Amino acid sequence: MAASDEYKKTERILIADDEPLFLRTTGELLRKSGFECVCVPDAKSAMAELETGDFDLVLSDLNMPGNLKLELLRKHSDLQPEIPLIVITGVPTLPSAIESVRLGIADYLVKPVKFEDLLNSVKKALANSRRTQTRSSRGRAKTAEKSNRIIGECSQLRELLEIINRIATTDANVLITGESGTGKEVIAREIHDRSHRSGGKFQVIDCTSVLEALFESMLFGHKKGAFTGAVSDAEGLLKQCDGGTAFFDELGELPAPLQAKLLRAVQEQTFTPVGSHTPVTVNTRFVCATNRDLELEVASGRFRRDLYYRLGVIHLELPPLRDRGDDVLLLANHFLEELRPEDSSPLRMTEESQNALMTYSWPGNIRELRNVMDRAIALCTTEEVTLADLPERLRSQEQTESVVLNAEQGPEASIVPVESESESAEVPTREEAIEQAEYQYLVGLLKACSGNVSEAARQANLSRQGLHKLLNKHNLRAAEFRNRVEKKQD
Ligand SMILES: Nc1ncnc2c1ncn2[C@@H]1O[C@H](COP(=O)(O)OP(=O)(O)OP(=O)(O)O)[C@@H](O)[C@H]1O
């Protein structure tokens, strides 16, 4: 079916760009595809059109006369917030999360752009906008609903939830960054649940657990006989979350050849199953998470810049738990309630134990706090969680301070507690001693392999996935060992 058959002729696009050739060609091609286009060379004319015209979509250059400080985009979001806006630029910079959301950007394209990609982006934005406008009140009620899964009152979290609410009506891809255990997956699920895609599937794709050779077939599916072991046709994960959300966890771990394959699927929402000749088209939103500093990965050539821009239209940075103030106690009480056995009495914390939780630096973030509360529930013999029910690293104020100080000296010092000299050394439990030994082993291994995960996994006789699990458990990031080597060489 031709594009012109799929869309009503009346759908109107405002195109603003100061490059005459781009403006003319894009206008002509979009008209041929069945749209009505108004082309203007600067922001002033675009604003005048926006005030009087009835548009279904705006396609705008980011840098052109009259759009200094994003004036056109701001005006657009004030005048017509419900009309999708696609930004197209020759000088890419990732807009901040708040800015992207405030301006309601549906997509962000980097010149030179293939017309095919531009048309896909336009179709997708229009389809989503139609869906959003006809969305049932059920969807709206859900969007407004307060989350009962995300606990926290701090200003950073409230701002994040506000952003999530606002992006629920868009289909922009989201990149979530933050230290391990800060709740990236929880936030990704929330984005899905609050979006118009909540009826579709939320599909987790763990990039550390994907074997390079199987990635394509796992993601895109395969035909029977496509390779040894392909005994029947299989649907890939992307097809399974058609209409839903694909969540790529630990995106920064995706090897380069796989990044190229993912890029095509993200750009075109089309892929070809292994062994097939028939492309499959889906409508999927991509939400990704990583502990790595992807900008650094891009700068060093380890991560594709085009994929980074495609996936990071909206960038959410989660705060570490140590910066979330009283949320530590809020979360601790939540876990005490959530994790206690059903028939047991509610538990509370002594003042001393609350102080210990508030002073500790939580290198493993919310995941570590959850484990600490789980352990406390098991050890606690009364209805009060006392200092004695907390792990040794939290018990001593002096010791906690040492941990914080050491955290600045490098990754290997951030967890291992240093005994204060004045204190008689306490014997750790067997579990704690094993944990510490394992931690020291991993630090040594990462140092020896300069943060190269594949090499470290080989030396440790583990799969990459197995090693990643261990690193996550100890809140160790291989990238930090790589960066350290680079920094030393600078
Ligand atoms: N705001 C929150 N309220 C309640 N529980 C939370 C919150 N955020 C995270 N958690 C809990 O903390 C744990 C870690 O969360 P999650 O797996 O989402 O972190 P992550 O940042 O994705 O971790 P990783 O980088 O290691 O994959 C989970 O048990 C999750 O349920």
The ligand as an ORCA input file, in Angstrom:
! r2SCAN-3c Opt
* xyz 0 1
  N      11.899      3.802     43.892
  C      11.887      2.527     44.279
  N      10.983      2.124     45.187
  C      11.000      0.843     45.643
  N      11.893     -0.096     45.258
  C      12.795      0.257     44.346
  C      12.837      1.574     43.801
  N      13.840      1.650     42.906
  C      14.432      0.431     42.917
  N      13.803     -0.409     43.766
  C      14.208     -1.801     44.059
  O      15.638     -1.807     44.056
  C      16.159     -2.962     43.393
  C      17.056     -2.545     42.234
  O      16.270     -1.907     41.234
  P      16.569     -2.059     39.671
  O      16.850     -3.473     39.305
  O      15.482     -1.359     38.932
  O      17.934     -1.223     39.578
  P      18.887     -1.005     38.318
  O      19.378      0.396     38.407
  O      18.160     -1.401     37.068
  O      20.065     -2.007     38.621
  P      21.210     -2.582     37.618
  O      21.932     -1.387     37.067
  O      22.077     -3.389     38.502
  O      20.487     -3.381     36.569
  C      14.940     -3.765     42.983
  O      14.692     -4.719     43.996
  C      13.804     -2.754     42.939
  O      12.561     -3.351     43.183
*
